């Protein structure tokens, strides 16, 4: 099982969600996060002091089978890329174990 993690601009969320739904995935996890780039991030000024501003982002996480991972990464990349010129990232992590909390049984995740 794989976990795909996409960090995208908030404006891209609806397009990514629609594309993932069209690809047959019925569940994804969404979190509001913020990004701070200390090297090139936007600069704010408060009472004459300059500081780096945290940029709002959305993190989308999807659990998929190994066979569908590359396909769904491409779907997310395409949907987010043409929504906004803003930077983002798509990362895949292999999951060695996942369990259901209620029963303690191993998670057999079906993305269909």
Biopython code that builds the backbone (N, CA, C, O; Angstrom):
import numpy as np
from Bio.PDB.StructureBuilder import StructureBuilder

atoms = [
    (1, "UNK", "N", (0.846, -1.170, 0.000)),
    (1, "UNK", "CA", (0.000, 0.000, 0.000)),
    (1, "UNK", "C", (0.890, 1.232, 0.000)),
    (1, "UNK", "O", (1.969, 1.231, 0.593)),
    (2, "UNK", "N", (0.431, 2.277, -0.667)),
    (2, "UNK", "CA", (1.179, 3.522, -0.781)),
    (2, "UNK", "C", (0.330, 4.678, -0.246)),
    (2, "UNK", "O", (-0.899, 4.660, -0.311)),
    (3, "UNK", "N", (1.026, 5.669, 0.277)),
    (3, "UNK", "CA", (0.362, 6.911, 0.684)),
    (3, "UNK", "C", (0.900, 8.021, -0.206)),
    (3, "UNK", "O", (2.102, 8.290, -0.224)),
    (4, "UNK", "N", (0.004, 8.659, -0.940)),
    (4, "UNK", "CA", (0.375, 9.797, -1.773)),
    (4, "UNK", "C", (0.051, 11.046, -0.981)),
    (4, "UNK", "O", (-1.052, 11.198, -0.456)),
    (5, "UNK", "N", (1.019, 11.931, -0.904)),
    (5, "UNK", "CA", (0.879, 13.175, -0.158)),
    (5, "UNK", "C", (1.136, 14.320, -1.137)),
    (5, "UNK", "O", (2.204, 14.396, -1.745)),
    (6, "UNK", "N", (0.161, 15.203, -1.285)),
    (6, "UNK", "CA", (0.309, 16.339, -2.190)),
    (6, "UNK", "C", (0.167, 17.623, -1.385)),
    (6, "UNK", "O", (-0.810, 17.801, -0.658)),
    (7, "UNK", "N", (1.136, 18.510, -1.516)),
    (7, "UNK", "CA", (1.078, 19.838, -0.905)),
    (7, "UNK", "C", (0.748, 20.795, -2.041)),
    (7, "UNK", "O", (1.549, 20.981, -2.957)),
    (8, "UNK", "N", (-0.430, 21.401, -1.978)),
    (8, "UNK", "CA", (-0.912, 22.222, -3.088)),
    (8, "UNK", "C", (-1.453, 23.548, -2.573)),
    (8, "UNK", "O", (-1.745, 23.674, -1.384)),
    (9, "UNK", "N", (-1.592, 24.548, -3.458)),
    (9, "UNK", "CA", (-2.250, 25.795, -3.072)),
    (9, "UNK", "C", (-3.739, 25.542, -2.816)),
    (9, "UNK", "O", (-4.329, 24.665, -3.447)),
    (10, "UNK", "N", (-4.347, 26.288, -1.911)),
    (10, "UNK", "CA", (-5.777, 26.097, -1.638)),
    (10, "UNK", "C", (-6.654, 26.239, -2.884)),
    (10, "UNK", "O", (-7.697, 25.593, -2.983)),
    (11, "UNK", "N", (-6.241, 27.074, -3.825)),
    (11, "UNK", "CA", (-7.032, 27.283, -5.040)),
    (11, "UNK", "C", (-7.091, 26.038, -5.922)),
    (11, "UNK", "O", (-7.971, 25.933, -6.776)),
    (12, "UNK", "N", (-6.170, 25.093, -5.730)),
    (12, "UNK", "CA", (-6.132, 23.889, -6.557)),
    (12, "UNK", "C", (-6.927, 22.731, -5.961)),
    (12, "UNK", "O", (-7.073, 21.693, -6.606)),
    (13, "UNK", "N", (-7.438, 22.887, -4.753)),
    (13, "UNK", "CA", (-8.079, 21.765, -4.062)),
    (13, "UNK", "C", (-9.270, 21.192, -4.820)),
    (13, "UNK", "O", (-9.361, 19.975, -4.979)),
    (14, "UNK", "N", (-10.165, 22.016, -5.281)),
    (14, "UNK", "CA", (-11.368, 21.510, -5.962)),
    (14, "UNK", "C", (-11.016, 20.778, -7.247)),
    (14, "UNK", "O", (-11.613, 19.745, -7.551)),
    (15, "UNK", "N", (-10.055, 21.298, -8.010)),
    (15, "UNK", "CA", (-9.659, 20.634, -9.248)),
    (15, "UNK", "C", (-8.981, 19.297, -8.972)),
    (15, "UNK", "O", (-9.217, 18.320, -9.682)),
    (16, "UNK", "N", (-8.142, 19.253, -7.947)),
    (16, "UNK", "CA", (-7.482, 18.003, -7.583)),
    (16, "UNK", "C", (-8.521, 16.996, -7.080)),
    (16, "UNK", "O", (-8.480, 15.826, -7.461)),
    (17, "UNK", "N", (-9.443, 17.436, -6.234)),
    (17, "UNK", "CA", (-10.482, 16.542, -5.714)),
    (17, "UNK", "C", (-11.336, 15.982, -6.843)),
    (17, "UNK", "O", (-11.666, 14.796, -6.834)),
    (18, "UNK", "N", (-11.695, 16.803, -7.802)),
    (18, "UNK", "CA", (-12.500, 16.339, -8.946)),
    (18, "UNK", "C", (-11.723, 15.335, -9.790)),
    (18, "UNK", "O", (-12.281, 14.329, -10.229)),
    (19, "UNK", "N", (-10.448, 15.599, -10.019)),
    (19, "UNK", "CA", (-9.618, 14.704, -10.828)),
    (19, "UNK", "C", (-9.416, 13.354, -10.134)),
    (19, "UNK", "O", (-9.458, 12.306, -10.777)),
    (20, "UNK", "N", (-9.199, 13.391, -8.827)),
    (20, "UNK", "CA", (-9.013, 12.153, -8.061)),
    (20, "UNK", "C", (-10.318, 11.352, -8.039)),
    (20, "UNK", "O", (-10.294, 10.128, -8.165)),
    (21, "UNK", "N", (-11.436, 12.025, -7.882)),
    (21, "UNK", "CA", (-12.738, 11.357, -7.914)),
    (21, "UNK", "C", (-12.984, 10.722, -9.282)),
    (21, "UNK", "O", (-13.470, 9.594, -9.366)),
    (22, "UNK", "N", (-12.653, 11.440, -10.346)),
    (22, "UNK", "CA", (-12.827, 10.915, -11.700)),
    (22, "UNK", "C", (-11.924, 9.697, -11.942)),
    (22, "UNK", "O", (-12.246, 8.840, -12.765)),
    (23, "UNK", "N", (-10.801, 9.621, -11.227)),
    (23, "UNK", "CA", (-9.881, 8.488, -11.354)),
    (23, "UNK", "C", (-10.362, 7.278, -10.551)),
    (23, "UNK", "O", (-9.747, 6.213, -10.617)),
    (24, "UNK", "N", (-11.444, 7.427, -9.802)),
    (24, "UNK", "CA", (-12.021, 6.297, -9.094)),
    (24, "UNK", "C", (-11.679, 6.194, -7.620)),
    (24, "UNK", "O", (-12.044, 5.211, -6.974)),
    (25, "UNK", "N", (-10.995, 7.172, -7.078)),
    (25, "UNK", "CA", (-10.665, 7.153, -5.650)),
    (25, "UNK", "C", (-11.802, 7.818, -4.891)),
    (25, "UNK", "O", (-12.215, 8.924, -5.238)),
    (26, "UNK", "N", (-12.305, 7.161, -3.870)),
    (26, "UNK", "CA", (-13.469, 7.662, -3.147)),
    (26, "UNK", "C", (-13.147, 8.295, -1.800)),
    (26, "UNK", "O", (-14.038, 8.869, -1.172)),
    (27, "UNK", "N", (-11.902, 8.208, -1.336)),
    (27, "UNK", "CA", (-11.575, 8.777, -0.029)),
    (27, "UNK", "C", (-10.208, 9.438, -0.088)),
    (27, "UNK", "O", (-9.240, 8.861, -0.584)),
    (28, "UNK", "N", (-10.146, 10.654, 0.427)),
    (28, "UNK", "CA", (-8.870, 11.336, 0.587)),
    (28, "UNK", "C", (-8.932, 12.173, 1.847)),
    (28, "UNK", "O", (-10.010, 12.577, 2.283)),
    (29, "UNK", "N", (-7.789, 12.428, 2.424)),
    (29, "UNK", "CA", (-7.696, 13.210, 3.651)),
    (29, "UNK", "C", (-7.144, 14.582, 3.297)),
    (29, "UNK", "O", (-6.180, 14.690, 2.539)),
    (30, "UNK", "N", (-7.752, 15.632, 3.842)),
    (30, "UNK", "CA", (-7.353, 17.000, 3.522)),
    (30, "UNK", "C", (-7.049, 17.746, 4.810)),
    (30, "UNK", "O", (-7.831, 17.708, 5.760)),
    (31, "UNK", "N", (-5.896, 18.431, 4.838)),
    (31, "UNK", "CA", (-5.495, 19.227, 5.997)),
    (31, "UNK", "C", (-5.063, 20.614, 5.535)),
    (31, "UNK", "O", (-4.437, 20.762, 4.486)),
    (32, "UNK", "N", (-5.404, 21.622, 6.326)),
    (32, "UNK", "CA", (-4.893, 22.963, 6.057)),
    (32, "UNK", "C", (-3.557, 23.106, 6.773)),
    (32, "UNK", "O", (-3.460, 22.855, 7.974)),
    (33, "UNK", "N", (-2.536, 23.506, 6.038)),
    (33, "UNK", "CA", (-1.206, 23.681, 6.603)),
    (33, "UNK", "C", (-0.654, 25.021, 6.138)),
    (33, "UNK", "O", (-1.308, 25.726, 5.369)),
    (34, "UNK", "N", (0.524, 25.375, 6.589)),
    (34, "UNK", "CA", (1.195, 26.570, 6.075)),
    (34, "UNK", "C", (2.649, 26.224, 5.802)),
    (34, "UNK", "O", (3.235, 25.354, 6.445)),
    (35, "UNK", "N", (3.211, 26.927, 4.836)),
    (35, "UNK", "CA", (4.583, 26.674, 4.416)),
    (35, "UNK", "C", (5.415, 27.919, 4.663)),
    (35, "UNK", "O", (4.981, 29.040, 4.397)),
    (36, "UNK", "N", (6.604, 27.705, 5.171)),
    (36, "UNK", "CA", (7.544, 28.805, 5.359)),
    (36, "UNK", "C", (8.823, 28.462, 4.630)),
    (36, "UNK", "O", (9.497, 27.486, 4.960)),
    (37, "UNK", "N", (9.150, 29.262, 3.646)),
    (37, "UNK", "CA", (10.388, 29.077, 2.910)),
    (37, "UNK", "C", (11.332, 30.187, 3.359)),
    (37, "UNK", "O", (11.156, 31.349, 2.994)),
    (38, "UNK", "N", (12.325, 29.823, 4.148)),
    (38, "UNK", "CA", (13.214, 30.830, 4.723)),
    (38, "UNK", "C", (14.158, 31.440, 3.697)),
    (38, "UNK", "O", (14.738, 32.499, 3.941)),
    (39, "UNK", "N", (14.317, 30.783, 2.553)),
    (39, "UNK", "CA", (15.237, 31.307, 1.547)),
    (39, "UNK", "C", (14.548, 32.233, 0.554)),
    (39, "UNK", "O", (15.071, 33.301, 0.236)),
    (40, "UNK", "N", (13.371, 31.830, 0.059)),
    (40, "UNK", "CA", (12.752, 32.608, -1.015)),
    (40, "UNK", "C", (11.291, 32.954, -0.770)),
    (40, "UNK", "O", (10.628, 33.447, -1.682)),
    (41, "UNK", "N", (10.768, 32.715, 0.419)),
    (41, "UNK", "CA", (9.363, 32.987, 0.698)),
    (41, "UNK", "C", (9.056, 34.472, 0.695)),
    (41, "UNK", "O", (9.967, 35.299, 0.728)),
    (42, "UNK", "N", (7.768, 34.811, 0.656)),
    (42, "UNK", "CA", (7.381, 36.221, 0.664)),
    (42, "UNK", "C", (7.808, 36.917, 1.961)),
    (42, "UNK", "O", (7.855, 36.306, 3.028)),
    (43, "UNK", "N", (8.114, 38.193, 1.841)),
    (43, "UNK", "CA", (8.596, 38.974, 2.987)),
    (43, "UNK", "C", (7.509, 39.949, 3.410)),
    (43, "UNK", "O", (6.927, 40.645, 2.579)),
    (44, "UNK", "N", (7.243, 39.990, 4.706)),
    (44, "UNK", "CA", (6.316, 40.958, 5.275)),
    (44, "UNK", "C", (7.094, 41.979, 6.101)),
    (44, "UNK", "O", (8.231, 41.735, 6.504)),
    (45, "UNK", "N", (6.472, 43.108, 6.341)),
    (45, "UNK", "CA", (7.095, 44.143, 7.157)),
    (45, "UNK", "C", (6.104, 44.554, 8.235)),
    (45, "UNK", "O", (4.958, 44.894, 7.939)),
    (46, "UNK", "N", (6.548, 44.522, 9.486)),
    (46, "UNK", "CA", (5.717, 44.941, 10.601)),
    (46, "UNK", "C", (6.534, 45.881, 11.471)),
    (46, "UNK", "O", (7.551, 45.485, 12.041)),
    (47, "UNK", "N", (6.092, 47.109, 11.571)),
    (47, "UNK", "CA", (6.789, 48.144, 12.344)),
    (47, "UNK", "C", (8.266, 48.232, 11.981)),
    (47, "UNK", "O", (9.136, 48.356, 12.844)),
    (48, "UNK", "N", (8.517, 48.164, 10.701)),
    (48, "UNK", "CA", (9.870, 48.307, 10.201)),
    (48, "UNK", "C", (10.698, 47.034, 10.215)),
    (48, "UNK", "O", (11.789, 47.014, 9.647)),
    (49, "UNK", "N", (10.216, 45.977, 10.844)),
    (49, "UNK", "CA", (10.961, 44.716, 10.881)),
    (49, "UNK", "C", (10.494, 43.818, 9.731)),
    (49, "UNK", "O", (9.294, 43.661, 9.505)),
    (50, "UNK", "N", (11.445, 43.238, 9.016)),
    (50, "UNK", "CA", (11.126, 42.347, 7.905)),
    (50, "UNK", "C", (11.092, 40.901, 8.411)),
    (50, "UNK", "O", (11.910, 40.508, 9.242)),
    (51, "UNK", "N", (10.141, 40.118, 7.902)),
    (51, "UNK", "CA", (10.033, 38.711, 8.292)),
    (51, "UNK", "C", (9.450, 37.910, 7.130)),
    (51, "UNK", "O", (8.790, 38.455, 6.245)),
    (52, "UNK", "N", (9.709, 36.612, 7.155)),
    (52, "UNK", "CA", (9.157, 35.718, 6.129)),
    (52, "UNK", "C", (7.723, 35.355, 6.498)),
    (52, "UNK", "O", (7.433, 35.029, 7.649)),
    (53, "UNK", "N", (6.849, 35.414, 5.535)),
    (53, "UNK", "CA", (5.426, 35.165, 5.737)),
    (53, "UNK", "C", (5.119, 33.692, 5.466)),
    (53, "UNK", "O", (5.614, 33.118, 4.496)),
    (54, "UNK", "N", (4.308, 33.090, 6.320)),
    (54, "UNK", "CA", (3.847, 31.722, 6.105)),
    (54, "UNK", "C", (2.770, 31.734, 5.019)),
    (54, "UNK", "O", (1.837, 32.536, 5.066)),
    (55, "UNK", "N", (2.908, 30.845, 4.054)),
    (55, "UNK", "CA", (1.988, 30.771, 2.920)),
    (55, "UNK", "C", (0.991, 29.637, 3.165)),
    (55, "UNK", "O", (1.401, 28.521, 3.484)),
    (56, "UNK", "N", (-0.310, 29.904, 3.021)),
    (56, "UNK", "CA", (-1.295, 28.831, 3.234)),
    (56, "UNK", "C", (-1.184, 27.756, 2.155)),
    (56, "UNK", "O", (-1.011, 28.056, 0.974)),
    (57, "UNK", "N", (-1.287, 26.518, 2.580)),
    (57, "UNK", "CA", (-1.248, 25.363, 1.684)),
    (57, "UNK", "C", (-2.300, 24.356, 2.143)),
    (57, "UNK", "O", (-2.857, 24.471, 3.235)),
    (58, "UNK", "N", (-2.556, 23.385, 1.301)),
    (58, "UNK", "CA", (-3.457, 22.286, 1.621)),
    (58, "UNK", "C", (-2.675, 20.992, 1.407)),
    (58, "UNK", "O", (-1.992, 20.833, 0.395)),
    (59, "UNK", "N", (-2.779, 20.073, 2.363)),
    (59, "UNK", "CA", (-2.153, 18.760, 2.203)),
    (59, "UNK", "C", (-3.244, 17.738, 1.954)),
    (59, "UNK", "O", (-4.176, 17.593, 2.744)),
    (60, "UNK", "N", (-3.111, 17.029, 0.839)),
    (60, "UNK", "CA", (-4.045, 15.978, 0.455)),
    (60, "UNK", "C", (-3.309, 14.649, 0.591)),
    (60, "UNK", "O", (-2.205, 14.492, 0.069)),
    (61, "UNK", "N", (-3.916, 13.695, 1.289)),
    (61, "UNK", "CA", (-3.315, 12.375, 1.453)),
    (61, "UNK", "C", (-4.290, 11.328, 0.945)),
    (61, "UNK", "O", (-5.484, 11.369, 1.242)),
    (62, "UNK", "N", (-3.754, 10.383, 0.168)),
    (62, "UNK", "CA", (-4.573, 9.331, -0.426)),
    (62, "UNK", "C", (-3.854, 8.007, -0.226)),
    (62, "UNK", "O", (-2.647, 7.914, -0.452)),
    (63, "UNK", "N", (-4.588, 6.980, 0.196)),
    (63, "UNK", "CA", (-4.046, 5.634, 0.301)),
    (63, "UNK", "C", (-4.467, 4.852, -0.941)),
    (63, "UNK", "O", (-5.652, 4.770, -1.264)),
    (64, "UNK", "N", (-3.478, 4.277, -1.636)),
    (64, "UNK", "CA", (-3.751, 3.537, -2.869)),
    (64, "UNK", "C", (-2.897, 2.282, -2.923)),
    (64, "UNK", "O", (-1.958, 2.111, -2.146)),
    (65, "UNK", "N", (-3.240, 1.420, -3.849)),
    (65, "UNK", "CA", (-2.419, 0.233, -4.080)),
    (65, "UNK", "C", (-1.166, 0.641, -4.851)),
    (65, "UNK", "O", (-1.141, 1.682, -5.507)),
    (66, "UNK", "N", (-0.150, -0.174, -4.767)),
    (66, "UNK", "CA", (1.110, 0.088, -5.452)),
    (66, "UNK", "C", (0.907, 0.231, -6.957)),
    (66, "UNK", "O", (1.559, 1.057, -7.595)),
    (67, "UNK", "N", (0.017, -0.559, -7.521)),
    (67, "UNK", "CA", (-0.226, -0.544, -8.964)),
    (67, "UNK", "C", (-0.795, 0.787, -9.448)),
    (67, "UNK", "O", (-0.526, 1.197, -10.577)),
    (68, "UNK", "N", (-1.570, 1.460, -8.616)),
    (68, "UNK", "CA", (-2.223, 2.713, -9.036)),
    (68, "UNK", "C", (-1.475, 3.961, -8.621)),
    (68, "UNK", "O", (-1.883, 5.068, -8.975)),
    (69, "UNK", "N", (-0.402, 3.812, -7.887)),
    (69, "UNK", "CA", (0.290, 4.956, -7.322)),
    (69, "UNK", "C", (0.786, 5.941, -8.386)),
    (69, "UNK", "O", (0.516, 7.139, -8.301)),
    (70, "UNK", "N", (1.500, 5.441, -9.372)),
    (70, "UNK", "CA", (2.065, 6.320, -10.395)),
    (70, "UNK", "C", (0.976, 7.036, -11.185)),
    (70, "UNK", "O", (1.103, 8.218, -11.501)),
    (71, "UNK", "N", (-0.090, 6.314, -11.499)),
    (71, "UNK", "CA", (-1.207, 6.899, -12.234)),
    (71, "UNK", "C", (-1.838, 8.053, -11.450)),
    (71, "UNK", "O", (-2.095, 9.119, -12.011)),
    (72, "UNK", "N", (-2.087, 7.840, -10.158)),
    (72, "UNK", "CA", (-2.727, 8.883, -9.358)),
    (72, "UNK", "C", (-1.800, 10.063, -9.091)),
    (72, "UNK", "O", (-2.262, 11.200, -8.988)),
    (73, "UNK", "N", (-0.506, 9.808, -8.980)),
    (73, "UNK", "CA", (0.440, 10.921, -8.848)),
    (73, "UNK", "C", (0.378, 11.812, -10.089)),
    (73, "UNK", "O", (0.407, 13.038, -9.978)),
    (74, "UNK", "N", (0.293, 11.197, -11.265)),
    (74, "UNK", "CA", (0.187, 11.962, -12.507)),
    (74, "UNK", "C", (-1.121, 12.744, -12.570)),
    (74, "UNK", "O", (-1.144, 13.880, -13.042)),
    (75, "UNK", "N", (-2.216, 12.137, -12.093)),
    (75, "UNK", "CA", (-3.517, 12.820, -12.079)),
    (75, "UNK", "C", (-3.448, 14.067, -11.190)),
    (75, "UNK", "O", (-3.900, 15.142, -11.584)),
    (76, "UNK", "N", (-2.883, 13.917, -9.998)),
    (76, "UNK", "CA", (-2.766, 15.046, -9.064)),
    (76, "UNK", "C", (-1.859, 16.122, -9.635)),
    (76, "UNK", "O", (-2.185, 17.309, -9.601)),
    (77, "UNK", "N", (-0.716, 15.696, -10.160)),
    (77, "UNK", "CA", (0.242, 16.647, -10.736)),
    (77, "UNK", "C", (-0.411, 17.457, -11.844)),
    (77, "UNK", "O", (-0.272, 18.680, -11.886)),
    (78, "UNK", "N", (-1.119, 16.788, -12.736)),
    (78, "UNK", "CA", (-1.758, 17.476, -13.850)),
    (78, "UNK", "C", (-2.840, 18.443, -13.374)),
    (78, "UNK", "O", (-2.913, 19.576, -13.848)),
    (79, "UNK", "N", (-3.677, 18.001, -12.442)),
    (79, "UNK", "CA", (-4.780, 18.854, -11.953)),
    (79, "UNK", "C", (-4.252, 20.073, -11.203)),
    (79, "UNK", "O", (-4.782, 21.171, -11.375)),
    (80, "UNK", "N", (-3.235, 19.908, -10.387)),
    (80, "UNK", "CA", (-2.715, 21.034, -9.609)),
    (80, "UNK", "C", (-1.863, 21.963, -10.459)),
    (80, "UNK", "O", (-1.846, 23.170, -10.222)),
    (81, "UNK", "N", (-1.165, 21.428, -11.432)),
    (81, "UNK", "CA", (-0.250, 22.225, -12.245)),
    (81, "UNK", "C", (-0.975, 23.255, -13.087)),
    (81, "UNK", "O", (-0.501, 24.382, -13.233)),
    (82, "UNK", "N", (-2.104, 22.888, -13.635)),
    (82, "UNK", "CA", (-2.791, 23.796, -14.526)),
    (82, "UNK", "C", (-3.827, 24.656, -13.819)),
    (82, "UNK", "O", (-4.508, 25.458, -14.457)),
    (83, "UNK", "N", (-3.949, 24.494, -12.515)),
    (83, "UNK", "CA", (-4.866, 25.324, -11.737)),
    (83, "UNK", "C", (-4.197, 26.616, -11.320)),
    (83, "UNK", "O", (-4.819, 27.678, -11.311)),
    (84, "UNK", "N", (-2.935, 26.518, -10.979)),
    (84, "UNK", "CA", (-2.241, 27.645, -10.393)),
    (84, "UNK", "C", (-0.773, 27.597, -10.767)),
    (84, "UNK", "O", (-0.212, 26.520, -10.966)),
    (85, "UNK", "N", (-0.155, 28.753, -10.864)),
    (85, "UNK", "CA", (1.271, 28.806, -11.126)),
    (85, "UNK", "C", (2.078, 28.639, -9.858)),
    (85, "UNK", "O", (3.308, 28.657, -9.898)),
    (86, "UNK", "N", (1.400, 28.474, -8.726)),
    (86, "UNK", "CA", (2.043, 28.352, -7.421)),
    (86, "UNK", "C", (2.743, 27.004, -7.289)),
    (86, "UNK", "O", (2.317, 26.018, -7.889)),
    (87, "UNK", "N", (3.814, 26.961, -6.506)),
    (87, "UNK", "CA", (4.542, 25.714, -6.292)),
    (87, "UNK", "C", (3.764, 24.752, -5.417)),
    (87, "UNK", "O", (2.896, 25.151, -4.640)),
    (88, "UNK", "N", (4.083, 23.505, -5.555)),
    (88, "UNK", "CA", (3.515, 22.449, -4.735)),
    (88, "UNK", "C", (4.391, 21.227, -4.886)),
    (88, "UNK", "O", (5.427, 21.285, -5.549)),
    (89, "UNK", "N", (3.996, 20.125, -4.285)),
    (89, "UNK", "CA", (4.772, 18.896, -4.418)),
    (89, "UNK", "C", (3.849, 17.692, -4.277)),
    (89, "UNK", "O", (2.796, 17.761, -3.644)),
    (90, "UNK", "N", (4.277, 16.581, -4.889)),
    (90, "UNK", "CA", (3.566, 15.314, -4.794)),
    (90, "UNK", "C", (4.599, 14.278, -4.378)),
    (90, "UNK", "O", (5.626, 14.118, -5.038)),
    (91, "UNK", "N", (4.325, 13.571, -3.280)),
    (91, "UNK", "CA", (5.275, 12.629, -2.702)),
    (91, "UNK", "C", (4.553, 11.305, -2.470)),
    (91, "UNK", "O", (3.380, 11.291, -2.098)),
    (92, "UNK", "N", (5.253, 10.197, -2.689)),
    (92, "UNK", "CA", (4.687, 8.876, -2.408)),
    (92, "UNK", "C", (5.518, 8.202, -1.325)),
    (92, "UNK", "O", (6.748, 8.216, -1.368)),
    (93, "UNK", "N", (4.829, 7.614, -0.355)),
    (93, "UNK", "CA", (5.469, 6.879, 0.737)),
    (93, "UNK", "C", (4.932, 5.454, 0.731)),
    (93, "UNK", "O", (3.731, 5.240, 0.562)),
    (94, "UNK", "N", (5.810, 4.490, 0.914)),
    (94, "UNK", "CA", (5.355, 3.114, 1.036)),
    (94, "UNK", "C", (4.968, 2.858, 2.486)),
    (94, "UNK", "O", (5.707, 3.217, 3.402)),
    (95, "UNK", "N", (3.812, 2.239, 2.692)),
    (95, "UNK", "CA", (3.347, 1.904, 4.035)),
    (95, "UNK", "C", (3.638, 0.432, 4.296)),
    (95, "UNK", "O", (3.223, -0.438, 3.530)),
    (96, "UNK", "N", (4.344, 0.166, 5.366)),
    (96, "UNK", "CA", (4.622, -1.226, 5.687)),
    (96, "UNK", "C", (3.464, -1.858, 6.452)),
    (96, "UNK", "O", (3.167, -3.038, 6.269)),
    (97, "UNK", "N", (2.809, -1.076, 7.309)),
    (97, "UNK", "CA", (1.680, -1.590, 8.079)),
    (97, "UNK", "C", (0.641, -0.492, 8.287)),
    (97, "UNK", "O", (0.978, 0.682, 8.441)),
    (98, "UNK", "N", (-0.613, -0.893, 8.289)),
    (98, "UNK", "CA", (-1.721, 0.001, 8.615)),
    (98, "UNK", "C", (-2.816, -0.850, 9.259)),
    (98, "UNK", "O", (-3.112, -1.950, 8.792)),
    (99, "UNK", "N", (-3.410, -0.337, 10.325)),
    (99, "UNK", "CA", (-4.413, -1.093, 11.073)),
    (99, "UNK", "C", (-5.660, -0.259, 11.301)),
    (99, "UNK", "O", (-5.591, 0.966, 11.405)),
    (100, "UNK", "N", (-6.791, -0.925, 11.377)),
    (100, "UNK", "CA", (-8.040, -0.278, 11.758)),
    (100, "UNK", "C", (-8.046, -0.101, 13.273)),
    (100, "UNK", "O", (-7.701, -1.030, 14.004)),
    (101, "UNK", "N", (-8.425, 1.058, 13.745)),
    (101, "UNK", "CA", (-8.415, 1.340, 15.178)),
    (101, "UNK", "C", (-9.458, 0.500, 15.916)),
    (101, "UNK", "O", (-9.164, -0.071, 16.966)),
    (102, "UNK", "N", (-10.662, 0.424, 15.377)),
    (102, "UNK", "CA", (-11.752, -0.254, 16.075)),
    (102, "UNK", "C", (-11.480, -1.739, 16.301)),
    (102, "UNK", "O", (-11.718, -2.259, 17.392)),
    (103, "UNK", "N", (-10.977, -2.424, 15.262)),
    (103, "UNK", "CA", (-10.811, -3.873, 15.357)),
    (103, "UNK", "C", (-9.361, -4.317, 15.524)),
    (103, "UNK", "O", (-9.103, -5.438, 15.962)),
    (104, "UNK", "N", (-8.422, -3.454, 15.182)),
    (104, "UNK", "CA", (-7.012, -3.820, 15.261)),
    (104, "UNK", "C", (-6.559, -4.722, 14.127)),
    (104, "UNK", "O", (-5.444, -5.242, 14.156)),
    (105, "UNK", "N", (-7.403, -4.912, 13.137)),
    (105, "UNK", "CA", (-7.043, -5.763, 12.007)),
    (105, "UNK", "C", (-6.259, -4.962, 10.968)),
    (105, "UNK", "O", (-6.417, -3.745, 10.875)),
    (106, "UNK", "N", (-5.418, -5.638, 10.192)),
    (106, "UNK", "CA", (-4.675, -4.933, 9.144)),
    (106, "UNK", "C", (-5.615, -4.291, 8.145)),
    (106, "UNK", "O", (-6.655, -4.855, 7.806)),
    (107, "UNK", "N", (-5.253, -3.134, 7.684)),
    (107, "UNK", "CA", (-6.061, -2.388, 6.740)),
    (107, "UNK", "C", (-5.827, -2.916, 5.333)),
    (107, "UNK", "O", (-4.701, -2.893, 4.836)),
    (108, "UNK", "N", (-6.866, -3.383, 4.703)),
    (108, "UNK", "CA", (-6.828, -3.779, 3.298)),
    (108, "UNK", "C", (-7.574, -2.689, 2.567)),
    (108, "UNK", "O", (-8.805, -2.698, 2.533)),
    (109, "UNK", "N", (-6.858, -1.756, 1.985)),
    (109, "UNK", "CA", (-7.497, -0.584, 1.391)),
    (109, "UNK", "C", (-7.809, -0.815, -0.071)),
    (109, "UNK", "O", (-6.938, -1.198, -0.852)),
    (110, "UNK", "N", (-9.046, -0.581, -0.430)),
    (110, "UNK", "CA", (-9.462, -0.680, -1.822)),
    (110, "UNK", "C", (-9.736, 0.718, -2.323)),
    (110, "UNK", "O", (-10.510, 1.460, -1.718)),
    (111, "UNK", "N", (-9.104, 1.084, -3.430)),
    (111, "UNK", "CA", (-9.310, 2.434, -3.961)),
    (111, "UNK", "C", (-10.402, 2.479, -5.011)),
    (111, "UNK", "O", (-10.540, 3.482, -5.711)),
    (112, "UNK", "N", (-11.172, 1.426, -5.134)),
    (112, "UNK", "CA", (-12.317, 1.419, -6.053)),
    (112, "UNK", "C", (-13.611, 1.405, -5.284)),
    (112, "UNK", "O", (-14.686, 1.398, -5.883)),
]
sb = StructureBuilder()
sb.init_structure("model")
sb.init_model(0)
sb.init_chain("A")
sb.init_seg("    ")
for serial, (resi, resn, name, xyz) in enumerate(atoms, 1):
    if name == "N":
        sb.init_residue(resn, " ", resi, " ")
    sb.init_atom(name, np.array(xyz, "f"), 0.0, 1.0, " ", f" {name:<3s}", serial, name[0])
structure = sb.get_structure()
